[in-house]
Amino acid sequence: MKSTKLSRFSASNVATAIFLLTLVGLMTWLITGDVRRMQAATTNFDFYQNAIYLIDSIARTYFFGILMLMVYLTYINKQYSKWCVRLFYVTGISTLAYYAFASNYYGYVFDHVESEYIDKTVSLARSLFTGPLYWIIIGFFFVPKILKDAQKLKEEQELTV
């Protein structure tokens, strides 16, 4: 019976490792593609557009990583940790910092882009401000449930001790 549990444990670890490596490979491919397109840009607009895509890819990866770390700590590790609560605060502070940076960077881009591309800066703003918004919203909707489940784990651990 223990060998069955061990084989299921190993299979789940292998599947998780393959999933994470695939995810890391995909995000690395997207980020390096943005950097290559920045290097090949012929106009300021092309350069700033690809820089904003790069910032967007990095922010999506960051917020998705924080959410997955919280899920790992609560549901896969199944041990109470104060890090879930700390990660919630990190997410909030990171969201504020990202939007402050995005606002300043968009102002910089608007000041330095060529005048013939000024009408296209609206799409840049949309990409910059709404790119990681999906993972931020998902995170803030599911984090209370994750924190509630982490609290249940804490109570169960205190009862077993």
N, C-alpha and C positions, 0 to 999 in steps of 0.2 A: 504494500500500500504506500509506503514512503517513496518507493521508486516512481510511482505514478504521480505523486505530488511533485517530486523533483523534476520529472519530465515536463509536466505542465508549467512549472515555474521557469524552467529553462526555455521552453517554447515561447512563453509570454515575454521573457527578457529578450530573446532573439527578435521577436516581432516588434517590440518596442524599440530596440536598437536600430532595426532596419527602417522603421518609420522615422525615427529621429535623424538618422543619417540621410535619408531621402529629403527630409525637410531642410536640413542644413545645406545639402547640395543644391537644392532649388533656390534657397535664399542667397547662397553664394553666387550662383549663376546670375540671378537677377541683379545683384549689387555690382558684380564685375561688369555686367553688360552696361549698366548705367555709367560706370567709370569709363569704359571704352568709348561710349557715345559722347561723354563729356570731352574726352581727349580729341575726338574726331570732329568736334563742333566747328562750324565755319563762321557762325555769327554769335553775338552775345546772347541772343534769344535762345538759340539751340543749346548753348552752354548752360544757361540758367534753367532751361526746361529740364535738361538731363540732371542737373544738380538737384532740382526739386524732386525729380523722380527718385534720385538716390536718397535724399532725406526721407521721402515717403517710405521707401523700402526698408530703410534702417528703423524708422519709427514703428512700422507694422511688425517687424521682427521683434523689436524690443517689447512692445505691449503684448504681443502673442506669447513671447517667452515668459513674461511675468505671469500671465494667466495660466499657462501650462505648468509653471513652477508651483503655483498655488494648488492646482488640481493634483499635481504629483504629491505634494506634501499632505494633502487631506485624503485623497481617495486611493492612491497607490501605496504610499508609505504607511498610511493608516496609523499615524502616531501624531499626537497633538504637538504642535510647535507654535511658538509665538511668532514665527516668521510669517505665517499667514496674515496676521494682523499687521505686521510691519510692512509686508508687501502691499497690503491695501493702501497704507499711507504713502509708500513709495510710488504706487500707481497714481495717486492723487497729485502728489508733488510733481511727478514726471509729466502728467497731463498739463498742469499749469506751466511748467517750464517749456514744454514743447510748443504750446500755443503762444507764449511770449516770444520764443525764438522765431517761430513761424511768422509772426506779425512783423518783427524787426527785419527778418530776411526778405519778406515780400516787399517791404518798403525799400530796401536796398536794391532789389531786382527792378522794381518799378522806376527807380531813379537812374539805373544804368542800362536799361534795355533800349535798343534803337527805337526811334520814333515811329517807324513804319510797322513795328510789331506791338505797339502800345495797346492796340485793341485785343490782342491775344493774351494779355497778362491776366485777364479774368479766368481763363482756363488754368493758368499757373496757380492762381490763388485757390481755385477749386481743388486742384490736385494737392496743394500744400496743406490746406485746412481740413479737407475731408478724407484724406488718405488713410490715416490710422484711426479715424473716428469709429469705424466698424468695430475694431478690437477694443477700443476704449469703452464704447457703449455695451458691448457684450460683457466685458469685464465688470463694469459697474452694475449690470443687471444680475450677473451670476455670483459675484463676490459675496453678497449677503448670504446666499445659500451655502457657499463654501465655508464662510465663517461660522454659520450656524452648525454645519456638520462638524467643523473642527471643534466647536464647543461641546458637541455631543461626544466626540472622541475624548476630550479632556475629562468629561464627567465619567465616562466608562473607565478610563484609566485610573481615575481617583477611586472608583468603587472597587476595582480589582486589586488595588494596593492595600 
